[in-house]
Amino acid sequence: MSGGAQLMWDEEVTGYNFGPGHPMDPVRLALTMRLVEAMGLDSSKELKVSAAKSVGDSTLRLVHRQDYIDAVRRASADPGSADLEFGLGTPDDPAFAGMHEASALIAGQSVAAADAVWRGDVQHGVNFAGGLHHAMHASAAGFCIYNDAALAIARLLEQGAERVAYVDVDVHHGDGVQDAFWNDPRVLTISLHEHPRMLFPGTGWAEESGGPDAEGRAVNVALPAGTGDDGWLRAMDAVVPELLAQFQPQVLVTQHGADTHFEDPLAHLAVSVDAQRAAAEALHEWAHQYAQGRWVALGGGGYAVVDVVPRTWTHLVAIAAGSPIPPEAEVPESWRQLVYAKTGSPVAPRRMTDGREPVWRKWGETGYDPADPLDQAVRATRNAVFPAHGLMP
């Protein structure tokens, strides 16, 4: 297997644009790529930047129904024809011209990243434009048209992978990916998200643990609102590595939604860029420890499009490339000027840190606190799924 990483990027992915005022502003993608370049990552000998073609219908059908694909294509050509039966034309997922093409292009980058990692061309593949984890087999949902994360996993299975693990750290439940592999024992899906009582999509309870042929393969950690750095990392440590060690995936696919951040306008967690960076470092380490180094890392949500998303995903790219950026590193002035030119915002981050120093409160070292809502959430998950893996809750 070759080393290094492949970053998937095509400027045309910014065509995934639901229009003015929609939270999913494609400027977050452009600003991330420009920050990657400003930090010199694109010239790293360990990082290859490349683009892939859009996926075709045969690949989309690995996850999505043909009638849904046809409906997306019709709405893409004529947004006025959007069919609500397929979740198109809603406030969350308004139809826009070129919707099919932009969505299929993003999916193409994730599938190509998975292909490159499985072939052994590189160890790590990154597509921060991806991670559109809410799209279902026959409907759009939660700003997501085609589920590129599920498509990447389905492609890995098609290529012969027997065990794929998916870890989703977006603030919203990774419901579309869980649904796609609900009864498939070859796929372990783990989602850490804000409690479904508080947030869309209202799923992701600890008791959602997989179908009859895949008991314990769906894992959900429903975090209390207000969970900050230490609690978020504690929940991750308490659930993810033990399950990965038991499952022994051949590939680790991760989704890095940045909307867990305390500045994100659509959710209620209190995580910093520094903890998001720490999570990416841990997932990178676990890919090497448990998945032979094969790692496909995707983006996801994130609606603080200047202050948070570009820094978090640039850290992700840097970690994948083996060139981690020190948190105290200064953000280049050229990028700060670009922020003003593209958004009109006179304020942009000056450093790659929020000034926090997250602490990993290891579950196995500190013990269970029955009075702590975070620990209660973790224990509920462990009770629900660990016995199915032969593990002690």
TIRO-143163 format. One record per residue (C-alpha): residue number from 1; residue in one letter; x, y, z. Coordinates in pm, 1 decimal, padded with zeros to 6 digits, always signed. Example, Ala and Ser with C-alpha at 12.3 -4.5 7.8 and 13.67 -1.06 7.14 Angstrom:
% TIRO-143163
+------+------+----------+----------+----------+
| resi | resn |        u |        v |        w |
+------+------+----------+----------+----------+
|    1 |    A | +01230.0 | -00450.0 | +00780.0 |
|    2 |    S | +01367.0 | -00106.0 | +00714.0 |
+------+------+----------+----------+----------+
***
This chain:
% TIRO-143163
+------+------+----------+----------+----------+
| resi | resn |        u |        v |        w |
+------+------+----------+----------+----------+
|    1 |    M | +00000.0 | +00000.0 | +00000.0 |
|    2 |    S | +00124.2 | +00346.7 | -00086.7 |
|    3 |    G | +00139.3 | +00613.8 | +00179.7 |
|    4 |    G | +00021.6 | +00969.2 | +00158.2 |
|    5 |    A | -00319.6 | +01119.3 | +00108.0 |
|    6 |    Q | -00543.9 | +01223.6 | -00177.0 |
|    7 |    L | -00756.1 | +01536.7 | -00145.3 |
|    8 |    M | -01052.0 | +01538.5 | -00380.4 |
|    9 |    W | -01133.1 | +01883.6 | -00512.0 |
|   10 |    D | -01316.3 | +02028.7 | -00809.7 |
|   11 |    E | -01420.9 | +02395.0 | -00804.7 |
|   12 |    E | -01753.1 | +02288.6 | -00952.9 |
|   13 |    V | -01861.6 | +02135.5 | -00620.1 |
|   14 |    T | -01942.4 | +02492.3 | -00513.3 |
|   15 |    G | -02234.0 | +02464.1 | -00754.7 |
|   16 |    Y | -02410.2 | +02273.4 | -00475.3 |
|   17 |    N | -02598.6 | +02589.4 | -00386.3 |
|   18 |    F | -02948.5 | +02606.2 | -00241.2 |
|   19 |    G | -02958.6 | +02982.4 | -00286.6 |
|   20 |    P | -02922.1 | +03304.1 | -00084.1 |
|   21 |    G | -03002.4 | +03274.6 | +00283.1 |
|   22 |    H | -02972.8 | +02897.5 | +00297.8 |
|   23 |    P | -02739.2 | +02777.2 | +00575.5 |
|   24 |    M | -02551.0 | +02541.8 | +00340.9 |
|   25 |    D | -02347.5 | +02822.2 | +00186.0 |
|   26 |    P | -02097.1 | +02686.1 | -00067.5 |
|   27 |    V | -01855.2 | +02963.6 | +00025.9 |
|   28 |    R | -01750.0 | +02738.6 | +00314.6 |
|   29 |    L | -01605.3 | +02493.6 | +00059.4 |
|   30 |    A | -01421.1 | +02759.4 | -00137.6 |
|   31 |    L | -01281.6 | +02919.8 | +00177.4 |
|   32 |    T | -01162.5 | +02583.3 | +00303.7 |
|   33 |    M | -00975.5 | +02504.2 | -00016.3 |
|   34 |    R | -00820.5 | +02849.7 | -00023.5 |
|   35 |    L | -00703.7 | +02804.3 | +00336.8 |
|   36 |    V | -00558.0 | +02463.2 | +00249.1 |
|   37 |    E | -00362.5 | +02639.6 | -00024.8 |
|   38 |    A | -00267.6 | +02936.5 | +00192.7 |
|   39 |    M | -00120.3 | +02698.3 | +00451.0 |
|   40 |    G | +00085.3 | +02532.0 | +00176.0 |
|   41 |    L | -00073.5 | +02190.5 | +00213.5 |
|   42 |    D | -00144.7 | +02152.4 | -00157.6 |
|   43 |    S | +00230.3 | +02155.2 | -00227.0 |
|   44 |    S | +00306.3 | +01885.1 | +00030.9 |
|   45 |    K | +00475.5 | +01580.6 | -00121.2 |
|   46 |    E | +00242.0 | +01361.5 | +00087.4 |
|   47 |    L | -00077.6 | +01516.3 | -00051.2 |
|   48 |    K | -00212.8 | +01471.5 | -00401.1 |
|   49 |    V | -00496.9 | +01701.3 | -00506.5 |
|   50 |    S | -00717.8 | +01556.1 | -00776.3 |
|   51 |    A | -01070.1 | +01564.5 | -00915.3 |
|   52 |    A | -01300.9 | +01281.6 | -01013.3 |
|   53 |    K | -01593.1 | +01252.0 | -01251.4 |
|   54 |    S | -01953.9 | +01258.4 | -01140.0 |
|   55 |    V | -02103.2 | +00923.6 | -01050.8 |
|   56 |    G | -02350.9 | +00773.0 | -01293.0 |
|   57 |    D | -02687.2 | +00616.5 | -01228.1 |
|   58 |    S | -02546.9 | +00266.2 | -01181.3 |
|   59 |    T | -02336.9 | +00387.5 | -00889.5 |
|   60 |    L | -02614.8 | +00602.8 | -00746.0 |
|   61 |    R | -02838.4 | +00295.4 | -00748.5 |
|   62 |    L | -02608.5 | +00130.4 | -00493.9 |
|   63 |    V | -02794.6 | +00347.3 | -00242.6 |
|   64 |    H | -03074.0 | +00539.4 | -00417.2 |
|   65 |    R | -03384.8 | +00426.6 | -00605.1 |
|   66 |    Q | -03396.1 | +00502.3 | -00976.6 |
|   67 |    D | -03726.4 | +00689.4 | -00949.4 |
|   68 |    Y | -03566.2 | +00921.6 | -00696.1 |
|   69 |    I | -03263.9 | +00979.6 | -00919.5 |
|   70 |    D | -03502.0 | +01058.2 | -01205.3 |
|   71 |    A | -03692.8 | +01302.8 | -00984.1 |
|   72 |    V | -03369.3 | +01481.1 | -00888.7 |
|   73 |    R | -03271.3 | +01504.4 | -01253.7 |
|   74 |    R | -03612.3 | +01652.5 | -01347.1 |
|   75 |    A | -03596.3 | +01908.2 | -01066.6 |
|   76 |    S | -03242.0 | +01993.3 | -01167.8 |
|   77 |    A | -03355.7 | +02076.4 | -01519.6 |
|   78 |    D | -03673.5 | +02252.2 | -01402.9 |
|   79 |    P | -03670.5 | +02351.2 | -01033.2 |
|   80 |    G | -04039.8 | +02433.1 | -01055.3 |
|   81 |    S | -04113.9 | +02064.3 | -01110.3 |
|   82 |    A | -03963.0 | +01955.2 | -00775.2 |
|   83 |    D | -04159.7 | +01667.6 | -00625.9 |
|   84 |    L | -04230.5 | +01692.2 | -00253.9 |
|   85 |    E | -04289.4 | +01317.2 | -00246.9 |
|   86 |    F | -03912.7 | +01282.8 | -00283.0 |
|   87 |    G | -03826.9 | +01557.3 | -00033.3 |
|   88 |    L | -03743.1 | +01804.2 | -00309.0 |
|   89 |    G | -03862.1 | +02163.8 | -00307.2 |
|   90 |    T | -03877.7 | +02192.8 | +00071.4 |
|   91 |    P | -03722.3 | +02479.6 | +00271.2 |
|   92 |    D | -03437.7 | +02246.1 | +00370.9 |
|   93 |    D | -03385.7 | +02109.6 | +00020.4 |
|   94 |    P | -03509.1 | +02362.7 | -00235.1 |
|   95 |    A | -03456.1 | +02260.8 | -00594.0 |
|   96 |    F | -03197.2 | +02449.7 | -00794.1 |
|   97 |    A | -03073.0 | +02437.3 | -01151.2 |
|   98 |    G | -02789.3 | +02188.8 | -01184.8 |
|   99 |    M | -02876.7 | +02012.5 | -00858.2 |
|  100 |    H | -02828.1 | +01662.7 | -00997.8 |
|  101 |    E | -02496.1 | +01748.4 | -01156.8 |
|  102 |    A | -02352.2 | +01915.9 | -00844.8 |
|  103 |    S | -02474.7 | +01637.0 | -00616.4 |
|  104 |    A | -02341.7 | +01362.1 | -00841.9 |
|  105 |    L | -02007.8 | +01542.8 | -00864.9 |
|  106 |    I | -01970.8 | +01556.8 | -00486.2 |
|  107 |    A | -02060.9 | +01188.9 | -00468.5 |
|  108 |    G | -01802.9 | +01119.8 | -00736.5 |
|  109 |    Q | -01527.7 | +01268.7 | -00521.3 |
|  110 |    S | -01618.0 | +01049.5 | -00222.1 |
|  111 |    V | -01645.8 | +00733.4 | -00429.7 |
|  112 |    A | -01311.9 | +00808.6 | -00596.6 |
|  113 |    A | -01148.8 | +00864.0 | -00257.7 |
|  114 |    A | -01279.7 | +00525.9 | -00142.5 |
|  115 |    D | -01157.5 | +00359.7 | -00462.5 |
|  116 |    A | -00809.0 | +00508.6 | -00423.8 |
|  117 |    V | -00780.2 | +00393.3 | -00064.4 |
|  118 |    W | -00912.2 | +00043.4 | -00140.0 |
|  119 |    R | -00676.3 | +00000.6 | -00437.8 |
|  120 |    G | -00386.7 | +00104.5 | -00218.9 |
|  121 |    D | -00294.2 | +00409.2 | -00426.6 |
|  122 |    V | -00294.7 | +00611.8 | -00103.8 |
|  123 |    Q | -00367.8 | +00540.0 | +00259.4 |
|  124 |    H | -00598.7 | +00834.5 | +00316.5 |
|  125 |    G | -00863.7 | +01000.7 | +00100.6 |
|  126 |    V | -01035.8 | +01328.3 | +00190.7 |
|  127 |    N | -01344.2 | +01494.6 | +00043.8 |
|  128 |    F | -01453.0 | +01778.9 | +00269.2 |
|  129 |    A | -01728.5 | +01869.3 | +00021.2 |
|  130 |    G | -01891.4 | +01536.0 | +00107.4 |
|  131 |    G | -02047.6 | +01391.0 | +00417.6 |
|  132 |    L | -02407.9 | +01452.1 | +00302.3 |
|  133 |    H | -02534.6 | +01190.3 | +00543.1 |
|  134 |    H | -02908.9 | +01260.7 | +00563.9 |
|  135 |    A | -03015.9 | +01165.9 | +00210.1 |
|  136 |    M | -03227.9 | +00850.4 | +00207.6 |
|  137 |    H | -03271.6 | +00587.5 | -00062.7 |
|  138 |    A | -03573.8 | +00769.2 | -00206.2 |
|  139 |    S | -03575.0 | +01118.1 | -00058.0 |
|  140 |    A | -03368.1 | +01426.2 | +00003.8 |
|  141 |    A | -03337.3 | +01545.7 | +00363.5 |
|  142 |    G | -03140.9 | +01785.4 | +00578.2 |
|  143 |    F | -02962.8 | +01972.9 | +00294.9 |
|  144 |    C | -02854.6 | +01639.4 | +00139.6 |
|  145 |    I | -02954.9 | +01517.0 | -00208.8 |
|  146 |    Y | -02727.9 | +01215.3 | -00269.8 |
|  147 |    N | -02570.1 | +01033.9 | +00022.9 |
|  148 |    D | -02205.4 | +01031.2 | -00080.9 |
|  149 |    A | -02095.4 | +00873.7 | +00247.8 |
|  150 |    A | -02324.1 | +00574.6 | +00197.0 |
|  151 |    L | -02222.1 | +00555.9 | -00167.7 |
|  152 |    A | -01853.1 | +00543.0 | -00073.4 |
|  153 |    I | -01922.7 | +00258.6 | +00169.1 |
|  154 |    A | -02137.4 | +00075.6 | -00086.2 |
|  155 |    R | -01856.6 | +00104.6 | -00340.3 |
|  156 |    L | -01609.8 | -00042.9 | -00092.2 |
|  157 |    L | -01844.2 | -00337.3 | -00038.2 |
|  158 |    E | -01886.6 | -00374.5 | -00413.9 |
|  159 |    Q | -01508.0 | -00385.8 | -00450.3 |
|  160 |    G | -01482.9 | -00668.9 | -00200.2 |
|  161 |    A | -01450.0 | -00511.4 | +00142.6 |
|  162 |    E | -01598.2 | -00739.4 | +00407.5 |
|  163 |    R | -01596.5 | -00498.0 | +00702.9 |
|  164 |    V | -01631.0 | -00119.7 | +00682.6 |
|  165 |    A | -01665.7 | +00105.8 | +00987.1 |
|  166 |    Y | -01827.2 | +00448.7 | +00966.3 |
|  167 |    V | -01783.2 | +00707.7 | +01242.8 |
|  168 |    D | -01992.9 | +01025.0 | +01223.1 |
|  169 |    V | -01912.2 | +01318.2 | +01453.9 |
|  170 |    D | -02154.6 | +01567.7 | +01298.9 |
|  171 |    V | -02389.6 | +01730.1 | +01550.5 |
|  172 |    H | -02682.2 | +01570.0 | +01364.5 |
|  173 |    H | -02750.0 | +01197.9 | +01358.9 |
|  174 |    G | -02609.0 | +01018.8 | +01054.0 |
|  175 |    D | -02950.6 | +00874.7 | +00980.2 |
|  176 |    G | -02917.1 | +00818.4 | +00606.2 |
|  177 |    V | -02601.7 | +00610.4 | +00639.6 |
|  178 |    Q | -02748.6 | +00412.0 | +00926.8 |
|  179 |    D | -03062.1 | +00346.1 | +00722.5 |
|  180 |    A | -02864.7 | +00231.4 | +00417.6 |
|  181 |    F | -02682.4 | -00038.4 | +00616.5 |
|  182 |    W | -02932.6 | -00105.8 | +00895.9 |
|  183 |    N | -02939.9 | -00479.2 | +00833.7 |
|  184 |    D | -02594.1 | -00528.5 | +00682.6 |
|  185 |    P | -02349.3 | -00695.6 | +00923.1 |
|  186 |    R | -02056.8 | -00588.0 | +00705.3 |
|  187 |    V | -02098.3 | -00223.6 | +00809.9 |
|  188 |    L | -02060.5 | -00074.5 | +01157.2 |
|  189 |    T | -02209.6 | +00275.3 | +01182.3 |
|  190 |    I | -02127.0 | +00489.8 | +01486.3 |
|  191 |    S | -02284.8 | +00833.5 | +01526.7 |
|  192 |    L | -02215.2 | +01083.4 | +01805.2 |
|  193 |    H | -02471.3 | +01362.7 | +01791.1 |
|  194 |    E | -02688.3 | +01598.3 | +01991.7 |
|  195 |    H | -02982.6 | +01426.1 | +02157.2 |
|  196 |    P | -03271.3 | +01362.5 | +01914.5 |
|  197 |    R | -03516.1 | +01535.3 | +02148.5 |
|  198 |    M | -03332.8 | +01858.8 | +02075.6 |
|  199 |    L | -03235.6 | +01841.0 | +01711.9 |
|  200 |    F | -03312.4 | +01725.6 | +01358.1 |
|  201 |    P | -03363.4 | +01452.4 | +01244.4 |
|  202 |    G | -03510.8 | +01325.7 | +01572.1 |
|  203 |    T | -03344.8 | +00985.9 | +01542.8 |
|  204 |    G | -03028.2 | +00835.3 | +01682.1 |
|  205 |    W | -03144.3 | +00695.5 | +02013.3 |
|  206 |    A | -02913.8 | +00452.9 | +02191.6 |
|  207 |    E | -03170.6 | +00178.5 | +02140.2 |
|  208 |    E | -03138.8 | +00203.2 | +01759.3 |
|  209 |    S | -02887.5 | -00077.8 | +01727.8 |
|  210 |    G | -02934.1 | -00248.0 | +01389.5 |
|  211 |    G | -03158.9 | -00492.5 | +01207.5 |
|  212 |    P | -03215.8 | -00859.9 | +01289.6 |
|  213 |    D | -02913.2 | -00969.2 | +01085.4 |
|  214 |    A | -02691.1 | -00686.9 | +01212.7 |
|  215 |    E | -02764.3 | -00644.4 | +01581.7 |
|  216 |    G | -02519.6 | -00402.5 | +01738.5 |
|  217 |    R | -02396.9 | -00275.1 | +01402.9 |
|  218 |    A | -02577.8 | +00060.8 | +01448.2 |
|  219 |    V | -02433.7 | +00259.7 | +01738.0 |
|  220 |    N | -02572.3 | +00591.7 | +01858.5 |
|  221 |    V | -02446.5 | +00824.2 | +02129.6 |
|  222 |    A | -02711.0 | +01089.2 | +02201.6 |
|  223 |    L | -02525.6 | +01376.0 | +02369.7 |
|  224 |    P | -02687.1 | +01626.9 | +02606.1 |
|  225 |    A | -02723.0 | +01981.4 | +02477.2 |
|  226 |    G | -02433.7 | +02195.6 | +02593.6 |
|  227 |    T | -02177.4 | +01915.5 | +02579.5 |
|  228 |    G | -01832.2 | +02072.0 | +02549.3 |
|  229 |    D | -01484.9 | +01959.9 | +02451.7 |
|  230 |    D | -01402.8 | +01724.4 | +02736.5 |
|  231 |    G | -01741.7 | +01552.4 | +02740.9 |
|  232 |    W | -01751.0 | +01515.4 | +02362.6 |
|  233 |    L | -01407.1 | +01357.7 | +02351.4 |
|  234 |    R | -01490.9 | +01142.8 | +02655.2 |
|  235 |    A | -01795.6 | +01000.1 | +02476.1 |
|  236 |    M | -01586.6 | +00926.3 | +02169.1 |
|  237 |    D | -01317.2 | +00751.0 | +02371.6 |
|  238 |    A | -01577.8 | +00551.2 | +02564.9 |
|  239 |    V | -01740.8 | +00401.7 | +02256.7 |
|  240 |    V | -01538.6 | +00418.7 | +01935.9 |
|  241 |    P | -01200.7 | +00249.4 | +01995.6 |
|  242 |    E | -01338.4 | -00057.0 | +02174.7 |
|  243 |    L | -01587.5 | -00122.5 | +01897.4 |
|  244 |    L | -01328.7 | -00069.2 | +01624.8 |
|  245 |    A | -01090.1 | -00303.7 | +01801.0 |
|  246 |    Q | -01358.0 | -00572.0 | +01813.3 |
|  247 |    F | -01494.4 | -00516.2 | +01460.3 |
|  248 |    Q | -01151.7 | -00487.7 | +01292.0 |
|  249 |    P | -01266.3 | -00292.0 | +00984.0 |
|  250 |    Q | -01070.0 | -00307.1 | +00662.9 |
|  251 |    V | -01149.5 | +00060.9 | +00598.0 |
|  252 |    L | -01253.5 | +00345.0 | +00828.1 |
|  253 |    V | -01486.8 | +00606.8 | +00679.1 |
|  254 |    T | -01541.4 | +00917.8 | +00890.5 |
|  255 |    Q | -01772.1 | +01217.2 | +00866.0 |
|  256 |    H | -01645.0 | +01542.8 | +01018.5 |
|  257 |    G | -01938.0 | +01780.9 | +01039.6 |
|  258 |    A | -01811.2 | +02099.3 | +01206.0 |
|  259 |    D | -02152.1 | +02195.5 | +01344.5 |
|  260 |    T | -02069.5 | +02068.3 | +01693.7 |
|  261 |    H | -01892.2 | +02402.7 | +01742.3 |
|  262 |    F | -02012.6 | +02649.5 | +02003.7 |
|  263 |    E | -02058.5 | +02917.8 | +01734.8 |
|  264 |    D | -02270.8 | +02703.7 | +01503.9 |
|  265 |    P | -02614.5 | +02864.2 | +01460.4 |
|  266 |    L | -02813.5 | +02542.0 | +01407.7 |
|  267 |    A | -02727.3 | +02330.5 | +01712.7 |
|  268 |    H | -02652.7 | +02338.3 | +02084.1 |
|  269 |    L | -02320.1 | +02170.4 | +02156.1 |
|  270 |    A | -02017.2 | +02366.9 | +02277.1 |
|  271 |    V | -01718.7 | +02207.2 | +02104.6 |
|  272 |    S | -01414.4 | +02404.0 | +01989.0 |
|  273 |    V | -01200.6 | +02383.8 | +01676.8 |
|  274 |    D | -00931.9 | +02244.1 | +01905.3 |
|  275 |    A | -01147.5 | +01947.2 | +02009.5 |
|  276 |    Q | -01253.2 | +01890.2 | +01649.5 |
|  277 |    R | -00884.8 | +01879.4 | +01559.4 |
|  278 |    A | -00820.7 | +01635.0 | +01844.7 |
|  279 |    A | -01102.5 | +01412.5 | +01719.3 |
|  280 |    A | -00954.5 | +01407.7 | +01369.2 |
|  281 |    E | -00615.3 | +01313.3 | +01512.1 |
|  282 |    A | -00772.3 | +01030.4 | +01712.8 |
|  283 |    L | -00966.2 | +00894.8 | +01415.5 |
|  284 |    H | -00649.8 | +00906.8 | +01207.4 |
|  285 |    E | -00468.8 | +00709.1 | +01476.8 |
|  286 |    W | -00754.1 | +00457.9 | +01503.9 |
|  287 |    A | -00750.7 | +00408.2 | +01126.6 |
|  288 |    H | -00388.7 | +00298.5 | +01156.0 |
|  289 |    Q | -00449.3 | +00096.4 | +01469.8 |
|  290 |    Y | -00762.5 | -00086.9 | +01359.3 |
|  291 |    A | -00808.9 | -00047.1 | +00980.2 |
|  292 |    Q | -00461.8 | -00101.3 | +00831.3 |
|  293 |    G | -00430.8 | +00273.9 | +00782.9 |
|  294 |    R | -00713.3 | +00287.4 | +00528.2 |
|  295 |    W | -00903.8 | +00608.1 | +00601.0 |
|  296 |    V | -01166.6 | +00796.7 | +00399.6 |
|  297 |    A | -01249.8 | +01130.8 | +00565.3 |
|  298 |    L | -01548.5 | +01342.2 | +00460.3 |
|  299 |    G | -01687.7 | +01681.5 | +00556.4 |
|  300 |    G | -02049.5 | +01733.2 | +00657.2 |
|  301 |    G | -02245.7 | +02005.0 | +00829.2 |
|  302 |    G | -02104.8 | +02330.2 | +00958.7 |
|  303 |    Y | -02271.5 | +02668.2 | +00928.5 |
|  304 |    A | -02024.6 | +02906.3 | +01090.7 |
|  305 |    V | -01879.3 | +02934.2 | +00743.6 |
|  306 |    V | -01593.7 | +03176.2 | +00814.7 |
|  307 |    D | -01486.4 | +03123.8 | +01173.9 |
|  308 |    V | -01511.7 | +02747.1 | +01202.9 |
|  309 |    V | -01552.9 | +02529.4 | +00894.0 |
|  310 |    P | -01239.3 | +02631.0 | +00699.3 |
|  311 |    R | -01009.8 | +02590.4 | +00998.6 |
|  312 |    T | -01157.6 | +02257.1 | +01110.9 |
|  313 |    W | -01139.0 | +02099.0 | +00767.0 |
|  314 |    T | -00795.9 | +02241.9 | +00692.1 |
|  315 |    H | -00676.4 | +02071.9 | +01010.6 |
|  316 |    L | -00839.4 | +01752.3 | +00882.0 |
|  317 |    V | -00656.4 | +01772.8 | +00549.6 |
|  318 |    A | -00327.8 | +01847.7 | +00724.9 |
|  319 |    I | -00364.3 | +01548.0 | +00957.1 |
|  320 |    A | -00444.7 | +01318.3 | +00665.1 |
|  321 |    A | -00140.3 | +01449.7 | +00478.7 |
|  322 |    G | +00088.3 | +01381.2 | +00773.6 |
|  323 |    S | +00158.3 | +01753.4 | +00815.0 |
|  324 |    P | -00052.7 | +01859.1 | +01115.5 |
|  325 |    I | -00080.0 | +02231.9 | +01168.2 |
|  326 |    P | +00009.8 | +02357.6 | +01516.4 |
|  327 |    P | -00299.9 | +02508.7 | +01676.6 |
|  328 |    E | -00114.4 | +02831.4 | +01749.3 |
|  329 |    A | -00025.7 | +02879.9 | +01380.2 |
|  330 |    E | -00131.0 | +03213.3 | +01236.1 |
|  331 |    V | -00392.4 | +03226.2 | +00963.3 |
|  332 |    P | -00230.9 | +03387.9 | +00656.4 |
|  333 |    E | -00332.4 | +03747.1 | +00600.7 |
|  334 |    S | -00399.7 | +03671.9 | +00234.4 |
|  335 |    W | -00676.4 | +03433.9 | +00337.9 |
|  336 |    R | -00825.8 | +03686.6 | +00579.4 |
|  337 |    Q | -00842.0 | +03936.9 | +00294.7 |
|  338 |    L | -01011.2 | +03674.9 | +00077.5 |
|  339 |    V | -01276.4 | +03628.2 | +00344.9 |
|  340 |    Y | -01362.1 | +03996.3 | +00319.9 |
|  341 |    A | -01367.1 | +03983.6 | -00059.4 |
|  342 |    K | -01597.5 | +03680.4 | -00069.6 |
|  343 |    T | -01826.0 | +03746.7 | +00226.3 |
|  344 |    G | -01792.1 | +04111.1 | +00321.0 |
|  345 |    S | -01706.0 | +04004.8 | +00674.3 |
|  346 |    P | -01442.4 | +04234.9 | +00825.3 |
|  347 |    V | -01357.7 | +03972.5 | +01088.8 |
|  348 |    A | -01180.3 | +03643.7 | +01027.1 |
|  349 |    P | -00987.1 | +03411.5 | +01258.1 |
|  350 |    R | -00626.5 | +03506.4 | +01324.6 |
|  351 |    R | -00505.9 | +03167.7 | +01444.1 |
|  352 |    M | -00585.0 | +02802.2 | +01381.9 |
|  353 |    T | -00706.3 | +02762.0 | +01739.6 |
|  354 |    D | -00989.7 | +02874.6 | +01964.0 |
|  355 |    G | -00737.3 | +02893.8 | +02244.3 |
|  356 |    R | -00858.9 | +02580.7 | +02418.9 |
|  357 |    E | -00668.9 | +02276.0 | +02537.4 |
|  358 |    P | -00907.9 | +01979.2 | +02530.8 |
|  359 |    V | -00851.3 | +01700.8 | +02779.5 |
|  360 |    W | -00929.7 | +01336.3 | +02705.7 |
|  361 |    R | -01107.5 | +01212.4 | +03020.3 |
|  362 |    K | -01061.9 | +00844.0 | +02949.4 |
|  363 |    W | -01367.4 | +00633.1 | +03027.4 |
|  364 |    G | -01162.3 | +00340.9 | +03154.2 |
|  365 |    E | -00949.4 | +00559.6 | +03380.8 |
|  366 |    T | -01202.4 | +00788.2 | +03549.5 |
|  367 |    G | -01500.4 | +00558.6 | +03597.4 |
|  368 |    Y | -01872.4 | +00606.0 | +03544.8 |
|  369 |    D | -02045.4 | +00896.9 | +03719.9 |
|  370 |    P | -02417.8 | +00811.7 | +03745.7 |
|  371 |    A | -02502.5 | +01176.0 | +03818.3 |
|  372 |    D | -02342.7 | +01303.2 | +03496.7 |
|  373 |    P | -02586.5 | +01328.4 | +03200.1 |
|  374 |    L | -02296.4 | +01272.9 | +02959.7 |
|  375 |    D | -02194.9 | +00953.8 | +03134.5 |
|  376 |    Q | -02558.7 | +00843.4 | +03140.6 |
|  377 |    A | -02572.5 | +00883.8 | +02761.2 |
|  378 |    V | -02253.2 | +00684.7 | +02715.1 |
|  379 |    R | -02371.2 | +00408.7 | +02947.0 |
|  380 |    A | -02701.6 | +00384.1 | +02756.7 |
|  381 |    T | -02510.0 | +00327.4 | +02433.0 |
|  382 |    R | -02272.3 | +00075.2 | +02583.1 |
|  383 |    N | -02563.6 | -00115.8 | +02737.7 |
|  384 |    A | -02748.6 | -00118.0 | +02405.7 |
|  385 |    V | -02471.2 | -00245.1 | +02176.3 |
|  386 |    F | -02162.8 | -00369.5 | +02355.8 |
|  387 |    P | -02306.2 | -00712.6 | +02450.2 |
|  388 |    A | -02381.4 | -00780.9 | +02080.6 |
|  389 |    H | -02006.7 | -00743.7 | +02019.3 |
|  390 |    G | -01909.8 | -00963.5 | +02313.0 |
|  391 |    L | -01796.2 | -00659.1 | +02511.6 |
|  392 |    M | -01874.5 | -00561.0 | +02868.0 |
|  393 |    P | -02096.4 | -00252.0 | +02889.0 |
+------+------+----------+----------+----------+
***
